[in-house]
Amino acid sequence: MNIKLLAIGRTDDKQLQQLIDQYVKRLSHYIKFTLEIIPDLKNTKNLSEAQQKEKEGELILKKLAPTDVLILLDENGKQFSSIDFSNYLQKRMNAGIKTLVFVIGGPYGFSENVYAKAQGKVSLSKMTFSHQMVRLFVVEQLYRAFTILRNEPYHHR
């Protein structure tokens, strides 16, 4: 299985980007992983919230292959413990999925078209985090999940 993380907009903070890169590198020892950035929309002040979600949604959907399984990082999604999340990933791998795609949306969330295409929603917390921080949390939790599945000491039980 491949895992892809799609995110809207670049990470401006160099230190945060270094941490993200560190976990992406660690994760590559376990699975084929890619982090793909969809550039921020231009002239968003001329767009309504709904129009911005719609345009971002079009960009997200263009990045998907027909066989991709789309999982949204959404505040109303299912919350997992780290161990439960590792089991969730294991079930997805056992199901023979070719590519599992996690998506971090823009500031207003996802369009209805993206919600319609999604095959699941995951919430990292009931708290709100910056989209840039969420990237780090997702790659760290993916890495943690694989260390749990391999019974490695990163995650102390």
C-alpha positions in Angstrom: 0.0 0.0 0.0 1.0 3.6 -0.6 0.1 6.5 1.6 -0.3 10.0 0.3 -0.9 13.1 2.3 -2.4 16.0 0.3 -2.3 19.5 1.9 -3.4 22.9 0.7 -0.7 25.6 0.9 3.0 25.6 1.8 4.5 25.4 5.3 6.1 28.8 5.9 7.9 27.8 9.1 11.3 26.3 8.3 11.7 24.6 11.7 8.2 23.0 11.3 9.1 21.9 7.8 12.3 20.3 9.1 10.3 18.2 11.6 7.8 17.2 8.9 10.7 16.2 6.6 12.3 14.2 9.4 9.1 12.1 10.0 8.5 11.7 6.2 12.0 10.3 6.0 11.4 7.9 9.0 8.1 6.9 7.5 9.7 5.9 4.2 11.4 3.0 6.0 8.0 1.4 6.4 5.9 2.3 3.5 5.9 4.3 0.2 4.8 7.7 1.4 4.4 11.0 -0.4 3.4 14.5 0.9 2.0 16.6 -1.9 1.3 20.3 -1.5 -1.5 21.9 -3.5 -0.6 25.6 -3.9 -2.8 28.1 -2.1 -5.5 29.7 -4.3 -4.7 33.2 -5.5 -7.0 36.2 -4.9 -9.1 34.5 -2.3 -10.4 37.8 -1.0 -12.6 37.9 -4.1 -14.1 34.5 -3.4 -16.8 33.5 -0.9 -16.1 30.8 1.6 -18.1 28.3 -0.6 -16.3 29.3 -3.8 -12.9 28.8 -2.1 -14.0 25.4 -0.9 -15.2 24.5 -4.3 -12.0 25.6 -6.1 -9.8 23.8 -3.5 -12.1 20.7 -3.9 -11.5 20.7 -7.6 -7.7 20.8 -7.1 -7.9 17.9 -4.5 -10.1 15.7 -6.7 -7.7 16.2 -9.7 -4.9 14.7 -7.6 -6.8 11.4 -7.1 -6.6 8.2 -9.1 -9.9 6.2 -9.5 -8.7 3.5 -7.2 -7.4 5.8 -4.4 -9.2 5.6 -1.0 -9.8 9.1 0.2 -9.8 9.9 4.0 -10.4 13.4 5.1 -8.8 15.0 8.1 -11.9 16.6 9.5 -13.0 17.9 12.9 -16.1 15.7 12.8 -14.2 12.6 11.9 -13.5 9.5 14.0 -11.0 9.9 16.7 -8.5 7.1 17.5 -5.9 6.3 20.1 -2.5 5.7 18.5 -2.9 1.9 18.9 -6.4 2.0 17.3 -5.1 4.1 14.4 -2.3 1.6 13.8 -5.0 -1.1 13.7 -7.1 1.0 11.3 -4.1 1.2 9.0 -3.4 -2.5 9.2 -7.0 -3.2 8.2 -6.6 -0.9 5.2 -3.4 -2.7 4.2 -5.1 -6.1 4.6 -7.9 -4.9 2.3 -5.5 -4.6 -0.6 -5.9 -0.9 -1.0 -3.3 0.4 -3.5 -3.2 4.0 -2.3 -4.6 5.5 0.9 -4.9 9.3 0.6 -5.3 11.6 3.6 -6.3 15.2 2.9 -5.8 18.3 4.9 -8.2 20.9 3.5 -8.1 24.6 3.3 -9.1 27.1 6.0 -12.9 26.5 5.5 -12.8 22.7 5.1 -14.0 20.6 2.2 -16.5 21.1 -0.7 -19.5 18.8 -0.9 -17.9 17.0 -3.9 -14.9 16.1 -1.8 -17.1 14.9 1.1 -19.0 12.8 -1.5 -15.8 11.1 -2.8 -14.4 10.5 0.7 -14.5 7.0 2.2 -13.8 8.1 5.7 -13.0 11.0 8.0 -10.4 11.1 10.8 -10.2 13.7 13.5 -6.9 14.3 15.3 -8.5 16.1 18.2 -11.5 18.2 19.2 -9.1 21.0 19.5 -8.3 23.2 16.5 -4.7 23.2 15.1 -3.1 25.2 12.3 -3.1 23.4 9.0 0.7 23.5 9.1 0.8 21.8 12.5 -1.7 19.2 11.4 0.8 18.0 8.8 3.4 17.3 11.4 0.9 15.5 13.6 -0.3 13.3 10.8 3.1 12.2 9.6 4.2 11.6 13.2 1.1 9.5 13.9 1.6 7.5 10.7 5.2 6.9 11.8 4.0 5.9 15.3 1.4 3.6 13.8 4.0 1.7 11.9 6.3 1.4 14.9 3.4 0.0 16.9 2.6 -2.5 14.1 6.3 -3.6 14.2 6.4 -3.7 18.0 9.3 -1.2 18.0 10.0 0.9 21.1 9.1 4.4 19.7 5.6 4.0 21.2 5.9 2.9 24.8 2.9 0.8 25.8 
